[in-house]
C-alpha cells in the first residue's frame, strides 16, 4: 500500500482544464480536484483567474502564474482562453505540455477555425478532447494528433461503413489504427 501512495504522489496531476471565452464565460470545463466543491466556487475561480490573466499577452506562448496555491498555465487563441491548473508542487513543463496538447487538439478539431462560435457548435468534440487528455486528474495523452484521432473515432457513427465516412474521418481512423500497431 505504501508503494501506491508514493506512486500517486510522484505522478503529475491536473486540477482542471478550462476553456473560457473572451469575456471569461465557460465554453468547456472539467474539474478533477475537490478544491472547488460547489459550482459557485468553480465559477468564482474561473472569474478570478480570467480577471487576473486577461491583461497579459499569452497569444504566442503559454504564460505561467501562481494563483490560490495553484500553478496556472494559460494561452489565448483567437477569442478562446485555454487554462490548465495544477498543484503548487507540479512541474510547469508538464502543465505546459498538457496546455499545448489541449489548444493544438482543439485547433485540429475545429479545422484551424478557433473561435467561440465554432467551439460551441463542436462542443461534443471538445468535451471528448478533454476526456482523452486527462482522466480523473491523471494525464493520459499529450500528442494532439493522437487526441484528435481518438476524438474523431469516438464521434464517428458506429454503424457507418468505411465507404460512408468522410476523408477526414477515414484518415483519423487509419492514423489511430497505425498508432496502435506501432504501440503493440
OpenMM code with the backbone's topology and positions (N, CA, C; nanometers):
from openmm import Vec3, app, unit

residues = "UNK UNK UNK UNK UNK UNK UNK UNK UNK UNK UNK UNK UNK UNK UNK UNK UNK UNK UNK UNK UNK UNK UNK UNK UNK UNK UNK UNK UNK UNK UNK UNK UNK UNK UNK UNK UNK UNK UNK UNK UNK UNK UNK UNK UNK UNK UNK UNK UNK UNK UNK UNK UNK UNK UNK UNK UNK UNK UNK UNK UNK UNK UNK UNK UNK UNK UNK UNK UNK UNK UNK UNK UNK UNK UNK UNK UNK UNK UNK UNK UNK UNK UNK UNK UNK UNK UNK UNK UNK UNK UNK UNK UNK UNK UNK UNK UNK UNK UNK UNK UNK UNK UNK UNK UNK UNK UNK UNK UNK UNK UNK UNK UNK UNK UNK UNK UNK UNK UNK UNK UNK UNK UNK UNK UNK UNK UNK UNK UNK UNK UNK UNK UNK UNK UNK UNK UNK UNK UNK UNK UNK UNK UNK UNK UNK UNK UNK UNK UNK UNK UNK UNK UNK UNK UNK UNK UNK UNK UNK UNK UNK UNK UNK UNK UNK UNK UNK UNK UNK UNK UNK UNK UNK UNK UNK UNK UNK UNK UNK UNK UNK UNK UNK UNK".split()
positions = [
    Vec3(0.0816, -0.1187, 0.0000),
    Vec3(0.0000, 0.0000, 0.0000),
    Vec3(0.0864, 0.1258, 0.0000),
    Vec3(0.2018, 0.1213, 0.0653),
    Vec3(0.2907, 0.2372, 0.0702),
    Vec3(0.3415, 0.2723, -0.0691),
    Vec3(0.3704, 0.1724, -0.1516),
    Vec3(0.4175, 0.1991, -0.2868),
    Vec3(0.3129, 0.2705, -0.3705),
    Vec3(0.1874, 0.2376, -0.3504),
    Vec3(0.0797, 0.3020, -0.4248),
    Vec3(0.0743, 0.4504, -0.3928),
    Vec3(0.0826, 0.4878, -0.2658),
    Vec3(0.0749, 0.6293, -0.2300),
    Vec3(0.1970, 0.7054, -0.2797),
    Vec3(0.3148, 0.6422, -0.2810),
    Vec3(0.4340, 0.7078, -0.3342),
    Vec3(0.4161, 0.7316, -0.4833),
    Vec3(0.3644, 0.6315, -0.5535),
    Vec3(0.3436, 0.6462, -0.6976),
    Vec3(0.2438, 0.7579, -0.7273),
    Vec3(0.1362, 0.7662, -0.6518),
    Vec3(0.0364, 0.8699, -0.6758),
    Vec3(0.0950, 1.0083, -0.6494),
    Vec3(0.1816, 1.0198, -0.5481),
    Vec3(0.2413, 1.1491, -0.5186),
    Vec3(0.3400, 1.1906, -0.6274),
    Vec3(0.4071, 1.0951, -0.6899),
    Vec3(0.5061, 1.1287, -0.7916),
    Vec3(0.4446, 1.1446, -0.9303),
    Vec3(0.3216, 1.1035, -0.9472),
    Vec3(0.2527, 1.1142, -1.0747),
    Vec3(0.1911, 1.2540, -1.0880),
    Vec3(0.2256, 1.3263, -1.1935),
    Vec3(0.1680, 1.4604, -1.2094),
    Vec3(0.0163, 1.4528, -1.2205),
    Vec3(-0.0514, 1.5526, -1.1668),
    Vec3(-0.1972, 1.5549, -1.1782),
    Vec3(-0.2457, 1.6952, -1.2112),
    Vec3(-0.3593, 1.6978, -1.2730),
    Vec3(-0.4224, 1.8213, -1.3181),
    Vec3(-0.5424, 1.8482, -1.2290),
    Vec3(-0.5597, 1.9744, -1.1877),
    Vec3(-0.6763, 2.0105, -1.1069),
    Vec3(-0.7961, 2.0450, -1.1940),
    Vec3(-0.7704, 2.1119, -1.3077),
    Vec3(-0.8792, 2.1414, -1.4001),
    Vec3(-0.8260, 2.1810, -1.5369),
    Vec3(-0.9125, 2.1705, -1.6351),
    Vec3(-0.8904, 2.2213, -1.7700),
    Vec3(-1.0055, 2.3163, -1.7976),
    Vec3(-0.9726, 2.4375, -1.8395),
    Vec3(-1.0762, 2.5380, -1.8628),
    Vec3(-1.0634, 2.5936, -2.0035),
    Vec3(-1.1759, 2.6106, -2.0688),
    Vec3(-1.1833, 2.6817, -2.1952),
    Vec3(-1.2891, 2.7895, -2.1764),
    Vec3(-1.2425, 2.9149, -2.1725),
    Vec3(-1.3312, 3.0286, -2.1499),
    Vec3(-1.3327, 3.1170, -2.2734),
    Vec3(-1.4377, 3.1960, -2.2870),
    Vec3(-1.4438, 3.2890, -2.3995),
    Vec3(-1.3750, 3.4203, -2.3623),
    Vec3(-1.3800, 3.5178, -2.4516),
    Vec3(-1.3090, 3.6446, -2.4311),
    Vec3(-1.3715, 3.7314, -2.3221),
    Vec3(-1.4856, 3.6891, -2.2677),
    Vec3(-1.5480, 3.7605, -2.1560),
    Vec3(-1.5347, 3.6821, -2.0256),
    Vec3(-1.4662, 3.5702, -2.0297),
    Vec3(-1.4470, 3.4883, -1.9103),
    Vec3(-1.5603, 3.3906, -1.8824),
    Vec3(-1.6481, 3.3725, -1.9780),
    Vec3(-1.7596, 3.2796, -1.9616),
    Vec3(-1.7175, 3.1398, -2.0068),
    Vec3(-1.7783, 3.0380, -1.9443),
    Vec3(-1.7469, 2.8987, -1.9761),
    Vec3(-1.7816, 2.8627, -2.1192),
    Vec3(-1.6897, 2.7924, -2.1818),
    Vec3(-1.7192, 2.7243, -2.3068),
    Vec3(-1.7185, 2.5743, -2.2756),
    Vec3(-1.6078, 2.5257, -2.2168),
    Vec3(-1.5974, 2.3861, -2.1736),
    Vec3(-1.5015, 2.3805, -2.0552),
    Vec3(-1.5409, 2.3126, -1.9486),
    Vec3(-1.4544, 2.2992, -1.8308),
    Vec3(-1.4646, 2.1577, -1.7749),
    Vec3(-1.3553, 2.1134, -1.7150),
    Vec3(-1.3524, 1.9853, -1.6435),
    Vec3(-1.2705, 2.0067, -1.5169),
    Vec3(-1.3272, 1.9678, -1.4042),
    Vec3(-1.2583, 1.9769, -1.2744),
    Vec3(-1.2272, 1.8365, -1.2264),
    Vec3(-1.1051, 1.8192, -1.1745),
    Vec3(-1.0603, 1.6892, -1.1260),
    Vec3(-1.0183, 1.6955, -0.9796),
    Vec3(-1.0450, 1.8077, -0.9137),
    Vec3(-1.0000, 1.8295, -0.7767),
    Vec3(-1.1174, 1.8757, -0.6909),
    Vec3(-1.1095, 1.8462, -0.5630),
    Vec3(-1.2130, 1.8923, -0.4692),
    Vec3(-1.1835, 2.0318, -0.4149),
    Vec3(-1.0859, 2.1009, -0.4733),
    Vec3(-1.0520, 2.2362, -0.4272),
    Vec3(-1.1690, 2.3327, -0.4425),
    Vec3(-1.2568, 2.3039, -0.5364),
    Vec3(-1.3738, 2.3874, -0.5617),
    Vec3(-1.4960, 2.2983, -0.5503),
    Vec3(-1.5523, 2.2837, -0.4292),
    Vec3(-1.6562, 2.1831, -0.4054),
    Vec3(-1.7932, 2.2160, -0.4655),
    Vec3(-1.8205, 2.3427, -0.4896),
    Vec3(-1.9527, 2.3798, -0.5414),
    Vec3(-1.9389, 2.4455, -0.6783),
    Vec3(-2.0486, 2.4492, -0.7505),
    Vec3(-2.0473, 2.5152, -0.8803),
    Vec3(-2.0178, 2.6645, -0.8651),
    Vec3(-2.0690, 2.7269, -0.7611),
    Vec3(-2.0424, 2.8700, -0.7409),
    Vec3(-1.8943, 2.8940, -0.7113),
    Vec3(-1.8296, 2.8019, -0.6396),
    Vec3(-1.6854, 2.8143, -0.6139),
    Vec3(-1.6075, 2.8006, -0.7452),
    Vec3(-1.6511, 2.7103, -0.8320),
    Vec3(-1.5862, 2.6920, -0.9615),
    Vec3(-1.6022, 2.8172, -1.0476),
    Vec3(-1.7239, 2.8717, -1.0502),
    Vec3(-1.7479, 2.9932, -1.1285),
    Vec3(-1.6664, 3.1108, -1.0759),
    Vec3(-1.6555, 3.1210, -0.9434),
    Vec3(-1.5761, 3.2285, -0.8827),
    Vec3(-1.4290, 3.2134, -0.9203),
    Vec3(-1.3777, 3.0892, -0.9180),
    Vec3(-1.2393, 3.0648, -0.9576),
    Vec3(-1.2183, 3.1057, -1.1035),
    Vec3(-1.3089, 3.0647, -1.1908),
    Vec3(-1.2976, 3.0974, -1.3329),
    Vec3(-1.2972, 3.2483, -1.3547),
    Vec3(-1.3861, 3.3188, -1.2848),
    Vec3(-1.3931, 3.4641, -1.2993),
    Vec3(-1.2644, 3.5299, -1.2503),
    Vec3(-1.2132, 3.4850, -1.1363),
    Vec3(-1.0934, 3.5478, -1.0814),
    Vec3(-0.9691, 3.5153, -1.1651),
    Vec3(-0.9569, 3.3940, -1.2135),
    Vec3(-0.8409, 3.3592, -1.2964),
    Vec3(-0.8473, 3.4336, -1.4291),
    Vec3(-0.9653, 3.4508, -1.4849),
    Vec3(-0.9810, 3.5258, -1.6092),
    Vec3(-0.9422, 3.6720, -1.5866),
    Vec3(-0.9920, 3.7302, -1.4773),
    Vec3(-0.9621, 3.8703, -1.4467),
    Vec3(-0.8120, 3.8913, -1.4289),
    Vec3(-0.7468, 3.7974, -1.3605),
    Vec3(-0.6034, 3.8103, -1.3350),
    Vec3(-0.5210, 3.7986, -1.4631),
    Vec3(-0.5662, 3.7206, -1.5591),
    Vec3(-0.4852, 3.6932, -1.6780),
    Vec3(-0.5247, 3.7720, -1.8026),
    Vec3(-0.6372, 3.8384, -1.8027),
    Vec3(-0.6859, 3.8983, -1.9271),
    Vec3(-0.5974, 4.0100, -1.9806),
    Vec3(-0.5196, 4.0757, -1.8955),
    Vec3(-0.4335, 4.1859, -1.9410),
    Vec3(-0.2991, 4.1370, -1.9946),
    Vec3(-0.2724, 4.0076, -1.9822),
    Vec3(-0.1442, 3.9560, -2.0309),
    Vec3(-0.1516, 3.9279, -2.1796),
    Vec3(-0.0354, 3.9070, -2.2379),
    Vec3(-0.0296, 3.8790, -2.3813),
    Vec3(0.0146, 3.7350, -2.4018),
    Vec3(-0.0770, 3.6413, -2.3778),
    Vec3(-0.0455, 3.4988, -2.3883),
    Vec3(-0.0923, 3.4435, -2.5218),
    Vec3(-0.0634, 3.5151, -2.6293),
    Vec3(-0.1108, 3.4724, -2.7604),
    Vec3(-0.0115, 3.3798, -2.8300),
    Vec3(0.1158, 3.4108, -2.8210),
    Vec3(0.2155, 3.3318, -2.8933),
    Vec3(0.2687, 3.2147, -2.8116),
    Vec3(0.2889, 3.2373, -2.6833),
    Vec3(0.3424, 3.1335, -2.5964),
    Vec3(0.2587, 3.1247, -2.4700),
    Vec3(0.2676, 3.0111, -2.4063),
    Vec3(0.1953, 2.9921, -2.2807),
    Vec3(0.2565, 3.0790, -2.1719),
    Vec3(0.1737, 3.1255, -2.0827),
    Vec3(0.2169, 3.2020, -1.9660),
    Vec3(0.1908, 3.1171, -1.8426),
    Vec3(0.2656, 3.1433, -1.7363),
    Vec3(0.2514, 3.0693, -1.6115),
    Vec3(0.2265, 3.1689, -1.4990),
    Vec3(0.1310, 3.1351, -1.4106),
    Vec3(0.1012, 3.2216, -1.2963),
    Vec3(0.0720, 3.1354, -1.1741),
    Vec3(0.1050, 3.1883, -1.0575),
    Vec3(0.0634, 3.1262, -0.9313),
    Vec3(-0.0678, 3.1912, -0.8927),
    Vec3(-0.1639, 3.1088, -0.8531),
    Vec3(-0.2947, 3.1629, -0.8192),
    Vec3(-0.3600, 3.0720, -0.7166),
    Vec3(-0.3916, 3.1247, -0.5994),
    Vec3(-0.4582, 3.0477, -0.4931),
    Vec3(-0.3890, 2.9135, -0.4688),
    Vec3(-0.2607, 2.9154, -0.4449),
    Vec3(-0.1779, 2.7960, -0.4193),
    Vec3(-0.1863, 2.6921, -0.5312),
    Vec3(-0.2051, 2.7392, -0.6527),
    Vec3(-0.2054, 2.6524, -0.7703),
    Vec3(-0.1202, 2.7174, -0.8785),
    Vec3(-0.0652, 2.6334, -0.9638),
    Vec3(0.0045, 2.6831, -1.0822),
    Vec3(-0.0961, 2.6805, -1.1969),
    Vec3(-0.1088, 2.7922, -1.2647),
    Vec3(-0.1996, 2.8012, -1.3786),
    Vec3(-0.1159, 2.8329, -1.5022),
    Vec3(-0.1298, 2.7506, -1.6038),
    Vec3(-0.0642, 2.7731, -1.7323),
    Vec3(-0.1765, 2.8063, -1.8303),
    Vec3(-0.1570, 2.9120, -1.9080),
    Vec3(-0.2669, 2.9565, -1.9939),
    Vec3(-0.2165, 3.0118, -2.1256),
    Vec3(-0.3084, 3.0149, -2.2204),
    Vec3(-0.2788, 3.0598, -2.3555),
    Vec3(-0.4089, 3.1078, -2.4185),
    Vec3(-0.3990, 3.2105, -2.5016),
    Vec3(-0.5163, 3.2629, -2.5717),
    Vec3(-0.5023, 3.2331, -2.7207),
    Vec3(-0.6095, 3.1807, -2.7800),
    Vec3(-0.6144, 3.1569, -2.9237),
    Vec3(-0.7437, 3.2202, -2.9736),
    Vec3(-0.7298, 3.3186, -3.0607),
    Vec3(-0.8445, 3.3966, -3.1091),
    Vec3(-0.9223, 3.4505, -2.9892),
    Vec3(-1.0523, 3.4163, -2.9799),
    Vec3(-1.1323, 3.4651, -2.8671),
    Vec3(-1.1545, 3.3571, -2.7614),
    Vec3(-1.0680, 3.2547, -2.7601),
    Vec3(-1.0772, 3.1493, -2.6592),
    Vec3(-0.9554, 3.1529, -2.5679),
    Vec3(-0.9799, 3.1284, -2.4399),
    Vec3(-0.8746, 3.1291, -2.3395),
    Vec3(-0.8630, 2.9882, -2.2812),
    Vec3(-0.7466, 2.9267, -2.2964),
    Vec3(-0.7190, 2.7910, -2.2506),
    Vec3(-0.6412, 2.7980, -2.1190),
    Vec3(-0.6845, 2.7210, -2.0177),
    Vec3(-0.6181, 2.7188, -1.8876),
    Vec3(-0.5997, 2.5740, -1.8419),
    Vec3(-0.4839, 2.5465, -1.7815),
    Vec3(-0.4572, 2.4188, -1.7153),
    Vec3(-0.4062, 2.4530, -1.5763),
    Vec3(-0.4663, 2.3927, -1.4738),
    Vec3(-0.4288, 2.4199, -1.3354),
    Vec3(-0.3730, 2.2938, -1.2710),
    Vec3(-0.2637, 2.3119, -1.1982),
    Vec3(-0.2035, 2.2027, -1.1219),
    Vec3(-0.1679, 2.2524, -0.9830),
    Vec3(-0.1292, 2.1612, -0.8960),
    Vec3(-0.0883, 2.1983, -0.7605),
    Vec3(0.0382, 2.2827, -0.7625),
    Vec3(0.0662, 2.3508, -0.6521),
    Vec3(0.1834, 2.4380, -0.6476),
    Vec3(0.3156, 2.3614, -0.6515),
    Vec3(0.3104, 2.2290, -0.6403),
    Vec3(0.4311, 2.1475, -0.6482),
    Vec3(0.4434, 2.0740, -0.7822),
    Vec3(0.3557, 2.1031, -0.8769),
    Vec3(0.3608, 2.0369, -1.0074),
    Vec3(0.4690, 2.0990, -1.0960),
    Vec3(0.5138, 2.0227, -1.1912),
    Vec3(0.6142, 2.0669, -1.2862),
    Vec3(0.5468, 2.1536, -1.3931),
    Vec3(0.5951, 2.2765, -1.4083),
    Vec3(0.5351, 2.3700, -1.5036),
    Vec3(0.5469, 2.3198, -1.6471),
    Vec3(0.6553, 2.2490, -1.6772),
    Vec3(0.6737, 2.1989, -1.8133),
    Vec3(0.5693, 2.0931, -1.8486),
    Vec3(0.5344, 2.0112, -1.7517),
    Vec3(0.4310, 1.9100, -1.7756),
    Vec3(0.2961, 1.9778, -1.7952),
    Vec3(0.2655, 2.0770, -1.7111),
    Vec3(0.1398, 2.1511, -1.7269),
    Vec3(0.1368, 2.2228, -1.8617),
    Vec3(0.2507, 2.2784, -1.9036),
    Vec3(0.2575, 2.3466, -2.0332),
    Vec3(0.2376, 2.2477, -2.1482),
    Vec3(0.2878, 2.1252, -2.1332),
    Vec3(0.2679, 2.0232, -2.2373),
    Vec3(0.1203, 1.9863, -2.2487),
    Vec3(0.0515, 1.9782, -2.1359),
    Vec3(-0.0924, 1.9490, -2.1368),
    Vec3(-0.1677, 2.0640, -2.2027),
    Vec3(-0.1306, 2.1874, -2.1689),
    Vec3(-0.1945, 2.3047, -2.2290),
    Vec3(-0.1742, 2.3052, -2.3802),
    Vec3(-0.0520, 2.2785, -2.4234),
    Vec3(-0.0223, 2.2781, -2.5666),
    Vec3(-0.1027, 2.1699, -2.6382),
    Vec3(-0.1117, 2.0520, -2.5771),
    Vec3(-0.1910, 1.9435, -2.6353),
    Vec3(-0.3371, 1.9842, -2.6454),
    Vec3(-0.3882, 2.0461, -2.5394),
    Vec3(-0.5276, 2.0914, -2.5346),
    Vec3(-0.5549, 2.1917, -2.6465),
    Vec3(-0.4741, 2.2964, -2.6553),
    Vec3(-0.5004, 2.4008, -2.7556),
    Vec3(-0.4764, 2.3485, -2.8974),
    Vec3(-0.3715, 2.2681, -2.9178),
    Vec3(-0.3450, 2.2150, -3.0522),
    Vec3(-0.4527, 2.1160, -3.0974),
    Vec3(-0.4985, 2.0308, -3.0057),
    Vec3(-0.6030, 1.9344, -3.0414),
    Vec3(-0.7331, 2.0073, -3.0760),
    Vec3(-0.7678, 2.1096, -2.9997),
    Vec3(-0.8886, 2.1876, -3.0307),
    Vec3(-0.8722, 2.2568, -3.1657),
    Vec3(-0.7541, 2.3098, -3.1937),
    Vec3(-0.7282, 2.3735, -3.3230),
    Vec3(-0.7470, 2.2728, -3.4369),
    Vec3(-0.6963, 2.1510, -3.4190),
    Vec3(-0.7151, 2.0467, -3.5207),
    Vec3(-0.8627, 2.0109, -3.5369),
    Vec3(-0.9314, 1.9922, -3.4235),
    Vec3(-1.0721, 1.9523, -3.4282),
    Vec3(-1.1609, 2.0596, -3.4909),
    Vec3(-1.1245, 2.1856, -3.4709),
    Vec3(-1.2032, 2.2955, -3.5273),
    Vec3(-1.1496, 2.3389, -3.6632),
    Vec3(-1.0589, 2.2595, -3.7184),
    Vec3(-1.0018, 2.2853, -3.8504),
    Vec3(-0.9464, 2.4278, -3.8632),
    Vec3(-0.8644, 2.4662, -3.7648),
    Vec3(-0.7979, 2.5968, -3.7584),
    Vec3(-0.8939, 2.7144, -3.7480),
    Vec3(-1.0208, 2.6898, -3.7290),
    Vec3(-1.1199, 2.7965, -3.7131),
    Vec3(-1.1535, 2.8079, -3.5641),
    Vec3(-1.0555, 2.8517, -3.4854),
    Vec3(-1.0678, 2.8522, -3.3390),
    Vec3(-1.1359, 2.9812, -3.2940),
    Vec3(-1.2669, 2.9726, -3.2731),
    Vec3(-1.3401, 3.0847, -3.2144),
    Vec3(-1.4569, 3.0286, -3.1335),
    Vec3(-1.5196, 3.1164, -3.0573),
    Vec3(-1.6237, 3.0731, -2.9649),
    Vec3(-1.7404, 3.0051, -3.0378),
    Vec3(-1.7848, 3.0635, -3.1468),
    Vec3(-1.8991, 3.0075, -3.2192),
    Vec3(-1.8687, 2.8664, -3.2677),
    Vec3(-1.7525, 2.8492, -3.3280),
    Vec3(-1.7136, 2.7168, -3.3782),
    Vec3(-1.6963, 2.6178, -3.2631),
    Vec3(-1.6402, 2.6660, -3.1515),
    Vec3(-1.6212, 2.5794, -3.0338),
    Vec3(-1.7562, 2.5331, -2.9790),
    Vec3(-1.8521, 2.6231, -2.9716),
    Vec3(-1.9843, 2.5856, -2.9201),
    Vec3(-2.0564, 2.4894, -3.0142),
    Vec3(-2.0380, 2.5092, -3.1451),
    Vec3(-2.1001, 2.4184, -3.2419),
    Vec3(-2.0390, 2.2787, -3.2355),
    Vec3(-1.9152, 2.2704, -3.1889),
    Vec3(-1.8446, 2.1417, -3.1798),
    Vec3(-1.8107, 2.1070, -3.0356),
    Vec3(-1.8981, 2.1465, -2.9448),
    Vec3(-1.8731, 2.1254, -2.8020),
    Vec3(-1.8541, 1.9779, -2.7684),
    Vec3(-1.9271, 1.8903, -2.8358),
    Vec3(-1.9123, 1.7470, -2.8109),
    Vec3(-1.7696, 1.7003, -2.8389),
    Vec3(-1.7095, 1.7522, -2.9467),
    Vec3(-1.5721, 1.7148, -2.9798),
    Vec3(-1.4736, 1.7684, -2.8758),
    Vec3(-1.4979, 1.8891, -2.8290),
    Vec3(-1.4085, 1.9489, -2.7290),
    Vec3(-1.4174, 1.8726, -2.5971),
    Vec3(-1.5376, 1.8338, -2.5570),
    Vec3(-1.5522, 1.7569, -2.4327),
    Vec3(-1.4861, 1.6199, -2.4454),
    Vec3(-1.4979, 1.5561, -2.5619),
    Vec3(-1.4269, 1.4307, -2.5851),
    Vec3(-1.2760, 1.4531, -2.5802),
    Vec3(-1.2323, 1.5645, -2.6341),
    Vec3(-1.0904, 1.6008, -2.6325),
    Vec3(-1.0398, 1.6101, -2.4884),
    Vec3(-1.1148, 1.6773, -2.4016),
    Vec3(-1.0771, 1.6888, -2.2605),
    Vec3(-1.0653, 1.5507, -2.1969),
    Vec3(-1.1598, 1.4623, -2.2294),
    Vec3(-1.1582, 1.3262, -2.1741),
    Vec3(-1.0389, 1.2448, -2.2236),
    Vec3(-0.9918, 1.2725, -2.3438),
    Vec3(-0.8769, 1.1992, -2.3984),
    Vec3(-0.7450, 1.2496, -2.3402),
    Vec3(-0.7413, 1.3756, -2.2959),
    Vec3(-0.6186, 1.4330, -2.2410),
    Vec3(-0.5997, 1.3945, -2.0947),
    Vec3(-0.7045, 1.4114, -2.0141),
    Vec3(-0.6959, 1.3881, -1.8698),
    Vec3(-0.8159, 1.3063, -1.8244),
    Vec3(-0.7904, 1.2113, -1.7340),
    Vec3(-0.8981, 1.1330, -1.6739),
    Vec3(-0.8755, 1.1302, -1.5239),
    Vec3(-0.9690, 1.1861, -1.4491),
    Vec3(-0.9587, 1.1867, -1.3041),
    Vec3(-0.8370, 1.2613, -1.2530),
    Vec3(-0.7848, 1.3545, -1.3309),
    Vec3(-0.6670, 1.4306, -1.2922),
    Vec3(-0.5368, 1.3731, -1.3450),
    Vec3(-0.5406, 1.2488, -1.3928),
    Vec3(-0.4199, 1.1861, -1.4481),
    Vec3(-0.4081, 1.2175, -1.5972),
    Vec3(-0.2881, 1.2532, -1.6376),
    Vec3(-0.2621, 1.2858, -1.7773),
    Vec3(-0.2558, 1.1566, -1.8583),
    Vec3(-0.3387, 1.1501, -1.9621),
    Vec3(-0.3422, 1.0312, -2.0479),
    Vec3(-0.2630, 1.0494, -2.1768),
    Vec3(-0.2740, 1.1667, -2.2374),
    Vec3(-0.2164, 1.1866, -2.3703),
    Vec3(-0.1811, 1.3336, -2.3896),
    Vec3(-0.0669, 1.3595, -2.4563),
    Vec3(-0.0289, 1.4975, -2.4865),
    Vec3(0.0055, 1.5175, -2.6341),
    Vec3(-0.0184, 1.4170, -2.7166),
    Vec3(0.0054, 1.4314, -2.8595),
    Vec3(-0.1253, 1.4747, -2.9251),
    Vec3(-0.1307, 1.5975, -2.9780),
    Vec3(-0.2571, 1.6477, -3.0342),
    Vec3(-0.3102, 1.5647, -3.1510),
    Vec3(-0.2221, 1.5049, -3.2307),
    Vec3(-0.2690, 1.4225, -3.3422),
    Vec3(-0.3366, 1.2952, -3.2923),
    Vec3(-0.2811, 1.2358, -3.1881),
    Vec3(-0.3425, 1.1159, -3.1299),
    Vec3(-0.4768, 1.1519, -3.0665),
    Vec3(-0.4808, 1.2639, -2.9956),
    Vec3(-0.6050, 1.3091, -2.9316),
    Vec3(-0.7122, 1.3333, -3.0372),
    Vec3(-0.6754, 1.4059, -3.1422),
    Vec3(-0.7708, 1.4366, -3.2488),
    Vec3(-0.8202, 1.3085, -3.3150),
    Vec3(-0.7301, 1.2132, -3.3370),
    Vec3(-0.7690, 1.0862, -3.3982),
    Vec3(-0.8651, 1.0077, -3.3114),
    Vec3(-0.8390, 1.0028, -3.1809),
    Vec3(-0.9281, 0.9303, -3.0896),
    Vec3(-1.0649, 0.9971, -3.0819),
    Vec3(-1.0662, 1.1301, -3.0799),
    Vec3(-1.1931, 1.2031, -3.0759),
    Vec3(-1.2711, 1.1774, -3.2047),
    Vec3(-1.2011, 1.1766, -3.3175),
    Vec3(-1.2675, 1.1517, -3.4457),
    Vec3(-1.3299, 1.0121, -3.4468),
    Vec3(-1.2590, 0.9143, -3.3919),
    Vec3(-1.3133, 0.7775, -3.3868),
    Vec3(-1.4361, 0.7727, -3.2971),
    Vec3(-1.4287, 0.8375, -3.1794),
    Vec3(-1.5431, 0.8371, -3.0880),
    Vec3(-1.6643, 0.9069, -3.1493),
    Vec3(-1.6389, 1.0067, -3.2305),
    Vec3(-1.7508, 1.0840, -3.2850),
    Vec3(-1.8104, 1.0219, -3.4106),
    Vec3(-1.7437, 0.9185, -3.4629),
    Vec3(-1.7989, 0.8511, -3.5809),
    Vec3(-1.9274, 0.7784, -3.5458),
    Vec3(-2.0139, 0.7702, -3.6404),
    Vec3(-2.1338, 0.6891, -3.6232),
    Vec3(-2.0890, 0.5434, -3.6271),
    Vec3(-2.1202, 0.4708, -3.5226),
    Vec3(-2.0712, 0.3325, -3.5085),
    Vec3(-2.1176, 0.2414, -3.6217),
    Vec3(-2.2312, 0.2709, -3.6810),
    Vec3(-2.2820, 0.1828, -3.7854),
    Vec3(-2.2454, 0.2302, -3.9257),
    Vec3(-2.1794, 0.3441, -3.9367),
    Vec3(-2.1443, 0.3946, -4.0696),
    Vec3(-2.0313, 0.3112, -4.1286),
    Vec3(-2.0534, 0.2524, -4.2457),
    Vec3(-1.9456, 0.1765, -4.3082),
    Vec3(-1.8338, 0.2707, -4.3539),
    Vec3(-1.7154, 0.2149, -4.3719),
    Vec3(-1.5998, 0.2954, -4.4100),
    Vec3(-1.6268, 0.3753, -4.5370),
    Vec3(-1.7043, 0.3201, -4.6294),
    Vec3(-1.7316, 0.3887, -4.7560),
    Vec3(-1.8145, 0.5163, -4.7366),
    Vec3(-1.8850, 0.5269, -4.6219),
    Vec3(-1.9669, 0.6458, -4.5976),
    Vec3(-1.8989, 0.7464, -4.5052),
    Vec3(-1.7773, 0.7161, -4.4606),
    Vec3(-1.7055, 0.8112, -4.3762),
    Vec3(-1.6450, 0.9200, -4.4637),
    Vec3(-1.6271, 1.0373, -4.4064),
    Vec3(-1.5591, 1.1438, -4.4796),
    Vec3(-1.4114, 1.1080, -4.4893),
    Vec3(-1.3409, 1.1751, -4.5762),
    Vec3(-1.1965, 1.1509, -4.5907),
    Vec3(-1.1263, 1.1771, -4.4571),
    Vec3(-1.1627, 1.2847, -4.3891),
    Vec3(-1.1001, 1.3187, -4.2607),
    Vec3(-1.1239, 1.2088, -4.1585),
    Vec3(-1.2471, 1.1581, -4.1527),
    Vec3(-1.2784, 1.0511, -4.0582),
    Vec3(-1.2009, 0.9243, -4.0926),
    Vec3(-1.1932, 0.8923, -4.2205),
    Vec3(-1.1203, 0.7729, -4.2623),
    Vec3(-0.9716, 0.7859, -4.2300),
    Vec3(-0.9138, 0.9056, -4.2543),
    Vec3(-0.7732, 0.9278, -4.2202),
    Vec3(-0.7513, 0.9186, -4.0701),
    Vec3(-0.8443, 0.9735, -3.9924),
    Vec3(-0.8321, 0.9663, -3.8462),
    Vec3(-0.8370, 0.8220, -3.7996),
    Vec3(-0.9271, 0.7447, -3.8594),
    Vec3(-0.9366, 0.6027, -3.8255),
    Vec3(-0.8058, 0.5321, -3.8585),
    Vec3(-0.7535, 0.5568, -3.9772),
    Vec3(-0.6281, 0.4936, -4.0193),
    Vec3(-0.5122, 0.5369, -3.9294),
    Vec3(-0.5072, 0.6651, -3.8927),
    Vec3(-0.3999, 0.7174, -3.8076),
    Vec3(-0.4011, 0.6489, -3.6713),
    Vec3(-0.5184, 0.6354, -3.6132),
    Vec3(-0.5276, 0.5717, -3.4810),
    Vec3(-0.4902, 0.4237, -3.4908),
    Vec3(-0.5372, 0.3566, -3.5948),
    Vec3(-0.5026, 0.2147, -3.6116),
    Vec3(-0.3523, 0.1980, -3.6332),
    Vec3(-0.2916, 0.2883, -3.7089),
    Vec3(-0.1477, 0.2835, -3.7311),
    Vec3(-0.0726, 0.3074, -3.6000),
    Vec3(-0.1170, 0.4066, -3.5221),
    Vec3(-0.0532, 0.4354, -3.3924),
    Vec3(-0.0636, 0.3147, -3.2999),
    Vec3(-0.1798, 0.2495, -3.2988),
    Vec3(-0.1982, 0.1306, -3.2148),
    Vec3(-0.1044, 0.0177, -3.2586),
    Vec3(-0.0861, 0.0032, -3.3901),
    Vec3(0.0007, -0.1039, -3.4392),
    Vec3(0.1468, -0.0762, -3.4013),
    Vec3(0.1855, 0.0497, -3.3947),
    Vec3(0.3220, 0.0847, -3.3521),
    Vec3(0.3426, 0.0573, -3.2034),
    Vec3(0.2385, 0.0779, -3.1257),
    Vec3(0.2491, 0.0591, -2.9821),
    Vec3(0.2410, -0.0879, -2.9414),
    Vec3(0.1903, -0.1715, -3.0298),
    Vec3(0.1746, -0.3142, -2.9969),
    Vec3(0.3064, -0.3875, -3.0010),
] * unit.nanometer
topology = app.Topology()
chain = topology.addChain("A")
for resn in residues:
    res = topology.addResidue(resn, chain)
    for name in ("N", "CA", "C"):
        topology.addAtom(name, app.Element.getBySymbol(name[0]), res)
